[in-house]
Amino acid sequence: MPATSVRYKIPAPQSYIIHDRPADNLPIRRLQTEGGEVLSTNQLLQIALGQADGFENILKEYGVQFLATLHSVPEIVEALKIDHMQATRLLAILSLGKRLFSPDQGSMVTIQGIEDIYAHYRFMATLAKEQLRCLLINSRYQVIHEEMIAVGSLDNLQISARDVFQAAVERRVTAIILVHNHPSGDATPSPADLEFTKTIQTAGNLLGIELLDHVVIGRDKAESCLKQQ
């Protein structure tokens, strides 16, 4: 019986339609036509640095202001997990921004009470993790420098007075303000917050640097740790 002739049949390739994003909706095109205000920080960084994954999650966790606390290429590489060239570009951008908005441009934040602190740092209430920041204050009650001291709960972190006062000593300021957030939204200082405040205040007295306040940022208000001692 003759063998049945079998013909191999290769299926025709499927046709895929690639729906390209309209050119007018590309971030770089929107920057050109509408300006930077319409773009997210992540989109602006992608345009400036090229492909860099992970920025969005880092900025969501630490806040955009976290970028202002980065002062060197190695620090940027470690914090943002980007390559050396991208970190160099970002440092140049940050340095230019600081120069444009330096004190001689009249942009210094003035802190005269807890209301001013809440007005300028209420964004910290939305951060996913607790952050401790140190504000260096000059004789005009202006913030001349902001230092990120730690990320994480004060209950669990080992923060020394040296960590807090090092920047103040280097810049020869005589007053600081500590600010940290409670991700829960409750601004009530914890026992650990109050104990930490007492320790830092004592150390500051020895150094001749006054702790003007230690403020906890909550969802709807701020509370002073000093006033509750």
N, C-alpha and C positions, 0 to 999 in steps of 0.2 A: 504494500500500500504506500503510495508516494507520500512523503512527508508534506504536511501542510505548510505552505509558505507563510512565514510570519514576518511582517515588516515592523521594524522598530519605529516608534513614533515619539519624537522628542516634542514635548509640549512647548507651545509658543511662549516666549517670555511674557510675563504679565506687564502690563503697562502701568507705571506709577506716575501719578501727577504730583509734582512738587509744587506746593503752594508757597511761593516765596512771600516773605513779609513785605508788604508795600514799602517802597523806598522811603516814602514820606513818614512812616512810622518808626523807622530805625532811630535809635537814640542819638546817633551822631548827626543824622539829618534834622531831627527835632532841635538839637542844640544849635545847629546852624540857622534854623528858621524861626525858632520860638524862644531861644535863650535857655540858660541853665536852670532857671527857676522851675521849669516844667518836669525836670528829670529828678529821679531819686539820687541819693548820695551814691548808692551802689552803681547806678548807670554812669554817673560822672566818673567814678573811679575806673570803671571798665573802659571808658573812652580814653582816659588819661594813661592807663597802665597796660591796656590790652587785656587778653584773656587772663582772668585771675579768679578762680573758683573759691568759694568760701567766705567772701567778703560780707555777703548779706547776713549770714548767720552770726558772724563775729560782731558786726555792727548792731544787730538786733540784741545780742546778749550784753554787750558792753556799752552801747550807745555811741553815737557819732562823735561825741566829744572825747571819746577814748583816743582818737587819732591825735588830738592835740597834746597828749601825754607822751607821745613817742618822739624821741630826740636823736636817734642814731639809726644807721642802716641795719646793724645787727639786731637792734631792738625791734625794728619793724619786721625784719625777716622772721624772727622768732615769734612775734605776736600775731602776725597776719599770714604766715606760711606762704610767702611769695618769694620770687627769686631776687637775687641781688640787684639786678638792674631795675626791676620794678620798685624795689624798696628805695633805691637811689632817686628815682623819679618822684616817688611819693614824698620823700624827705625834702626835695627841692620845692614841691608844691606847698607842703606845710610850712617850710621856712619862709617862702614868699608871702603866704597868707599871714603869718605872724608879723612880718615886716610891714605889710600893708595896714594891719590893724594893731600896730604897736602903740604904746602909751602916747608917743608924740603925735599920734593921729587922733587923740581925744576919745579913744574907745575903751578906756579902762572902766571896769565895773566898780561902782561905789557901794560899799556895804555899811550901812549905819544901824541896822537892826535885823531881827530875824525875818521880817517881812521882805527885806531886800534879798536875803539868802533864798527864801522860798521862791521869789519871783524869778531868780536867775537859775535856780537848780531844781525846780520842780520836775524837770524832765527825768530826774533820777528815780522818781517814783515808778516809772514804767520799765526800769531795768530788771532783767531776769535774775541778776545776782546782786548781792550786797557789795557796795563799793565804799571805801573810805578815801576821801580826798582832803588835802590840806591846802588851804588858801593862805598865801602870804600877804599880809596887809601892811601898807605903808602908813605914814603919819596923817595922810588925808583920807584914810579908810578906803583906799582903793586896792583892788586885787592886782598885785604886780606879778604873781605867778601862781599856778595851780599844779599841785603834785598829786599823782595817783599813788596812794600809800599801799593799798591792798584791795584784793577782790575776794570776798567770802565773808562769812559771819564772824563778827568780833568774838563770839562765844568760842570759836574753834581756832582762830588765827593767833599766832604768837607775834604780836607787834610790839616792838621795843620803842622806847622814847627816842632812841637814836634814829629809827626809821622815820618818825614823825618830824623831828626837828632838824634833820640834816640839811634840807634845802633852805630852811630859815637861817641856819647858822652860816651857810655858804653865801647867802645873799644879804646877810647882816640886817635882817628885819627884826623888829621887836614885838610883833604881834602876829598871831595866826588864828584861823578859824577852821575847825574840823567839820566836815559834812559827810554824812553817810545816809544811805537809804534803807528802808525796810521793804523788801519786795512784797511782803504781805499787805502793804498799804497802811498798816497801823503805825503811826508815828510815835507811839508811846515808847520812851527809852526803856530798854531791858536792864536788869540788874548788872549785866556785864557791861552795857554801855556806860552806866553811871560809875562803875568801878574803874573802867578804862579812863574815863574823863578825869576822875580824881587823880589817877596816876600821872596822866599827862600834865595836868595843871601843876602838880607838885614839881615835876621835872622842869617845867617851863619857868617856875619861880626861881629855881636854882640857876637856870641859864640866863635869866633876865629877859625871857620871851613870854609875853602874856598870852594865855589862851583866852581869847575874847568870847568864844562860845564853841560848843560842840552841838551841832544841829542834826536832828534826825528828820529826814524827808519822808513824808507819808503820802498817801493818795490825795488827801484833801487839805492837808496842813503840815506844818513843821513844828517840832517840839525842841526845846532847849534842854540839854542834859545838865547844864550848869544851874539853871533855875530850880532843878529838882533835887539838888544836893542839900 
